C-alpha cells in the first residue's frame, strides 16, 4: 500500500507560478513512475507531467516549456513547478504513483485545486 500526500496549489493570476509537491510513503517499489494528472469536468484524468525513477520525464504538449517536474528518489517525492500559468491550467491536480512492472500497483492522491484567474 502506498499513501500520497499532496501540498501546494491555490490561486494564481495568469502569468504567475505555483508549486505542487507530493510525497509517497508505504511500500515503495522501484523502478516506479510518479506524476501529476489534471481532472476534468467529467472526471477524466489527463496527464500533465510524469517522471520515471531514472528522471526521464514526459509532459503534456500544453505545458511544455512552462512546467517542470522533478523528483527525489531518496525521499520519494515529486515536485511540479508551474510557471507562466494560464486560465486553462485550472483544475484539480492529482498525484499518481505506479509500478508498471507490478499488477495492481497504482495509487492516486486526493487532489489539490489549482485556480488561475485574474
N, C-alpha and C positions, 0 to 999 in steps of 0.2 A: 504494500500500500504506500502511496506517495501523497503527501499533502503539499499544496501550493499556496503560498501566502503572497498576495499582491499588495503593492503600495504605489502611491503616485496617482497621476490623473488629476482631474479637476477641470477648471475653466481657464481658457486661454483666448487671447484675441488672435485674429488672423495675423500670421507672420510671427507669432510667438512660439514658445517652446514649452514642452512638458517632458517629464521623465517618468517612465514606469519601471518598477522593479518587481521581480518575482523570485522567491526563494523556495526551493524544493527540499522537503525533508521526508524521512522514512527510509524505505528500502530502495536505494538508488543503484540501478544497474547501468553500466557503461559498456559500449558507447550508447549515447542517447541523443535525443533531439529536444531542444527547448525553444519555444517560440511564442509569438503573440498573434491572436486572431481577433477580428472585429466582428461583432454580432450585428446582423442586420435586422430590419423590421419584421422579417418573417422567421427570425431566429436562425437564419443561415449564418454560418461562420466562415468568414473569408480570411485567408492568410494575409497577415501584414508583413511579418518577418520571422525567420527561424534561424537557429544556429545549431550546427552539429557539435559533437564533443571536440572535434578537431578544428573548431572555429570556422569551418565553411559556413557561409551564410547565403540566404536566399530572401529576396524582397519582392513584394508586390510591385508591379510597374508604377503604380500610383504614388508610391512612397520613395522610390529610388532617388538618391541624392538629397533627400530630406531627413530620412530616419536612419538611425544606426543601431544595430543590435550587437550586444557584446555579452560575454558570459565569463564566469569564474568557476571553473570546474571544481576547484578545491572547496568552494563554498556552495556549490550547486545553485548558483544564482544567474539570472539573466536580466539585462537592463535594455530597455528600449528608449533611446534618446530621440525625441521627436522635435524637429526644428521646422521653421517655415510652415507652421500649421495652417491648414485650410479648413473652411467650414465642412467640407466633405469628409474630413477626418473624424468628425463627431461620431460617437458610438460607444458601445460597451466593449472594452478590450479584455480579452480573456487570455490568461497564461496557459500554455499547453506543455505537457511533458510526455514523451513517449519513448519506448524502447522498441524500435521497429523489428528487432530480431526475436522478441518475446511476444507470445499471444496475450491478448487482453492486458496489455501494459501501457495504457494511455490514460492520462489524467488531465482534468481541467480545473482552473481556478474559478473563483466565484464571479470574477469580473470587476472591472473598475471603469467608472464613467469618465469619458473624455468629451468635453464640450468646447467647440471652437466657435466663438461668436463675438461680435463687437457690441 
